[in-house]
Amino acid sequence: MKIALIEDHALIRTGLRLLLEADQHSVEIEFASAEEALAWLSGSHTEPLPELWILDLNLGGMSGLEALPRLRDKGKVLVLSMHEEAEYIAEAFARGAGGYLPKRAVDRDLLDAVAAIARGERYLHPFLAPRLAEHVGLPAPEALSERERAVVGLLAQGYNLSQAAEKLGISVKTAATYKARALDKLGLASQPELVQWARERGLV
């Protein structure tokens, strides 16, 4: 995946680039500010634009949140921020972010976030999911029983209902009941919505 970095600390940019390139991604360009990135975008380009922008929110001058809608028009955006408050997360998603990762996350989390966004999914680190769910009035994973979470988690991993039932040692009918209860508790209408909900909350 072709990636651009917008981060005002050179040391962090270097670390991100090395990590991403070790995972076969290509860091095409780096910026120390949102203004630099937007000025570059406003110029003429013969090469393809980056597919993903990794964006810090705390930047000198224009903030990442201010720049996010304009970047979102030019590719997918993964926010990487020290802010873990639900208000920041909700606002970032409202402005078009494809994912939100706290800076205290580990290396593997960054690669997982990039992979999820590349698949067309939204990504939210499991640390942050309960805060956002509470903020927007949606049930957190704790709203489900242990068995309901287990069934939903297996469905999110790609198992069908029969395979999930076999793995858990229960009947297909019982697994279907757990799935139906989860849908009802979460106010969701279909299994794809349930799978997306589970992946965004780290149940995979």
C-alpha positions in Angstrom: 0.0 0.0 0.0 1.3 3.5 -0.9 1.3 5.6 2.3 2.0 9.3 3.2 2.9 10.4 6.7 1.8 13.6 8.4 3.6 13.9 11.7 5.6 16.8 13.1 8.2 14.6 15.0 10.9 13.4 12.6 11.9 10.5 14.9 8.3 9.2 14.9 8.1 9.5 11.1 11.3 7.5 10.8 10.0 4.8 13.1 6.7 4.6 11.2 8.4 4.4 7.8 10.8 1.6 8.9 7.9 -0.4 10.4 5.7 0.0 7.4 8.4 -0.7 4.8 9.3 -3.9 6.7 5.7 -5.0 6.1 6.0 -4.4 2.4 4.2 -1.0 2.3 5.7 1.9 0.5 6.0 5.3 2.3 5.8 7.6 -0.6 6.2 11.0 1.1 6.4 12.6 4.5 5.2 15.9 5.8 5.8 17.8 9.1 2.6 19.7 9.0 -0.9 19.7 7.5 -0.2 22.8 5.6 2.7 21.1 3.8 0.6 18.2 2.9 -2.3 20.3 1.5 0.1 22.5 -0.4 1.6 19.5 -2.0 -1.9 18.2 -2.9 -2.8 21.4 -4.5 0.1 21.1 -6.9 0.3 19.1 -10.1 1.2 15.5 -10.0 2.0 12.9 -12.6 2.4 10.1 -10.1 -0.5 8.4 -8.3 -1.6 9.9 -5.0 -1.0 7.9 -1.8 -3.7 5.4 -1.0 -3.5 6.0 2.8 -2.6 9.1 4.9 -1.4 8.4 8.4 -2.3 11.6 10.3 -1.3 13.0 13.7 -3.9 15.3 15.2 -1.5 17.5 17.2 0.4 19.4 14.6 1.9 22.9 14.6 -0.5 25.3 12.8 -3.5 23.5 11.3 -4.7 20.6 13.3 -5.2 17.1 11.9 -8.9 17.4 12.5 -9.0 20.5 10.4 -7.1 18.9 7.5 -8.9 15.5 7.7 -11.9 16.3 5.4 -9.6 17.5 2.6 -7.3 14.6 2.9 -10.2 12.2 3.0 -11.1 13.4 -0.5 -7.7 12.2 -1.7 -7.4 8.8 -0.1 -8.1 6.9 3.1 -7.0 8.3 6.5 -5.7 6.6 9.6 -5.5 8.8 12.6 -2.5 8.1 14.9 -2.9 10.3 18.0 -2.1 10.6 21.7 -5.7 11.7 22.3 -7.9 8.8 23.5 -10.9 10.8 24.5 -14.2 9.7 22.9 -14.9 13.3 21.6 -11.7 13.2 19.5 -12.4 9.7 18.2 -16.0 10.5 17.3 -15.1 13.8 15.6 -12.3 12.1 13.5 -14.7 9.4 12.2 -17.4 12.1 11.6 -14.8 13.9 9.4 -14.0 10.9 7.4 -11.3 8.9 9.1 -11.0 5.3 8.2 -9.3 4.3 11.4 -8.1 5.6 14.8 -5.1 4.3 16.6 -3.6 5.5 19.9 0.1 6.3 20.0 0.5 3.9 22.9 -0.4 1.0 20.6 2.2 -1.6 19.7 3.8 -2.1 16.3 1.5 -5.0 15.3 -1.6 -2.8 16.0 -0.4 -0.3 13.3 0.0 -3.0 10.7 -3.4 -4.5 11.6 -5.0 -1.0 11.2 -3.4 -0.5 7.8 -4.5 -4.0 6.7 -8.1 -3.4 7.9 -8.3 -0.1 6.0 -6.8 -1.7 2.9 -9.6 -4.2 3.0 -12.2 -1.4 3.1 -13.0 -1.7 6.7 -12.9 0.9 9.5 -10.5 0.3 12.3 -10.8 1.3 16.0 -8.3 0.0 18.5 -9.8 -2.2 21.2 -8.5 0.2 23.9 -10.8 2.8 22.6 -14.0 1.0 21.6 -15.8 1.0 25.0 -15.2 4.8 25.3 -16.6 5.6 21.9 -19.5 3.2 22.3 -20.5 4.9 25.6 -20.0 8.4 24.0 -22.4 7.7 21.1 -24.8 5.6 23.1 -24.0 2.3 21.5 -23.5 -0.9 23.5 -19.9 -1.9 24.2 -18.9 -5.6 23.9 -19.6 -6.1 27.6 -23.3 -5.8 26.7 -23.1 -9.3 25.3 -22.9 -12.5 27.3 -19.7 -14.6 27.1 -21.3 -17.0 24.7 -22.8 -14.3 22.5 -19.4 -12.6 22.2 -17.8 -16.0 21.4 -20.3 -16.7 18.5 -20.0 -13.1 17.2 -16.2 -13.3 17.4 -16.0 -16.5 15.4 -18.4 -15.1 12.7 -16.1 -12.0 12.5 -13.1 -14.3 11.9 -14.9 -15.8 8.8 -16.5 -18.9 10.3 -20.0 -19.7 9.2 -22.7 -20.4 11.8 -22.3 -24.2 11.6 -18.5 -24.0 12.0 -18.8 -21.6 14.9 -21.2 -24.0 16.6 -18.9 -26.9 16.1 -15.9 -25.0 17.5 -17.9 -24.0 20.6 -19.4 -27.5 21.0 -23.0 -26.3 20.8 -25.8 -26.9 18.3 -26.3 -24.8 15.2 -29.7 -23.8 16.6 -28.1 -22.6 19.9 -25.5 -20.6 18.0 -28.2 -19.0 15.9 -30.0 -18.0 19.1 -26.9 -16.4 20.4 -26.4 -14.5 17.1 -30.0 -13.4 17.1 -29.7 -12.1 20.7 -26.6 -10.2 19.9 -28.3 -8.6 16.9 -31.2 -7.6 19.1 -29.0 -6.2 21.9 -26.9 -4.1 19.5 -29.8 -2.9 17.4 -28.3 -4.4 14.2 -30.1 -5.8 11.3 -27.8 -8.3 9.6 -24.8 -10.6 10.0 -22.5 -8.3 7.9 -23.3 -5.4 10.3 -22.6 -7.7 13.3 -19.2 -8.7 11.8 -18.3 -5.1 11.1 -19.3 -4.2 14.7 -17.1 -7.0 16.1 -14.1 -6.1 14.0 -14.3 -2.4 15.0 -14.3 -3.4 18.7 -11.5 -5.9 18.6 -13.5 -9.1 19.1 -11.6 -10.9 16.2 
